[in-house]
Amino acid sequence: GGKVMDRRNEMHRECHEKMVKGENDSKTNDNGMESNHHGARRLWYAKQRIRNACGTFAILHAIANSPISTKETSVLPNSWLQNHLQQSSLTSTPLENAKIIENDQSIEQYHREAAKKYASIQPSDQTNDDDEDVDVHYATFVHINGYLYELDGRVKDGPIRYGKTTQRDLLKDSCAVIRDWMKADLDEVLFTILALAPNHDD
């Protein structure tokens, strides 16, 4: 809803101002990417310029920034996803990552088949940096180097860093942010949370 998005955008501005002022010990470069300090993990981020593809970008952001142990159980060897993550390396810029996705005919076909199967809105062939008027949207929360990030390829200021967290507290701290959004409109019910987690049946 509009009130929720207004609150989300307000929190984005607050976080961005803190990052610009350097109110923490983690720095970002001009592309919104975390600096590659010795021993630190790099943040993988792609700009979304394909319309109606936020779910695909959310999945890519989640898996690309997940711990190695999670990737090993989530990504099949020699799959499209494994090849894509190798091609779109951690040193690529957000725009370079976007172009790789935009020029990949395989993911376009996979996406269209899934959209058709589940009667979703299909991605547009057009690319556009501007936000669209849509009722629902996917974003991703990840833990990188002790910080909680929200990754949304449509956000102009790049990754949004909310504050400190740990892999153990990632779900709890992400829910705290989402709960803040929800308070902006208590009548809004269109919220769904999906977690990328191990299968405990294995």
Sequence and secondary structure as in RCSB ss.txt:
>XXXX:A:sequence
GGKVMDRRNEMHRECHEKMVKGENDSKTNDNGMESNHHGARRLWYAKQRIRNACGTFAILHAIANSPISTKETSV
LPNSWLQNHLQQSSLTSTPLENAKIIENDQSIEQYHREAAKKYASIQPSDQTNDDDEDVDVHYATFVHINGYLYE
LDGRVKDGPIRYGKTTQRDLLKDSCAVIRDWMKADLDEVLFTILALAPNHDD
>XXXX:A:secstr
 HHHHHHHHHHHHHHHHHHHHT SS  B TTS B   TT          BTT HHHHHHHHHHHTS HHHHHHHS
 TTSHHHHHHHHS TTS HHHHHHHHHT HHHHHHHHHHHHHTT     S B SS    S    EEEEETTEEEE
E TT TT SEEEEE  TTTHHHHHHHHHHHHHTT TT            TT 
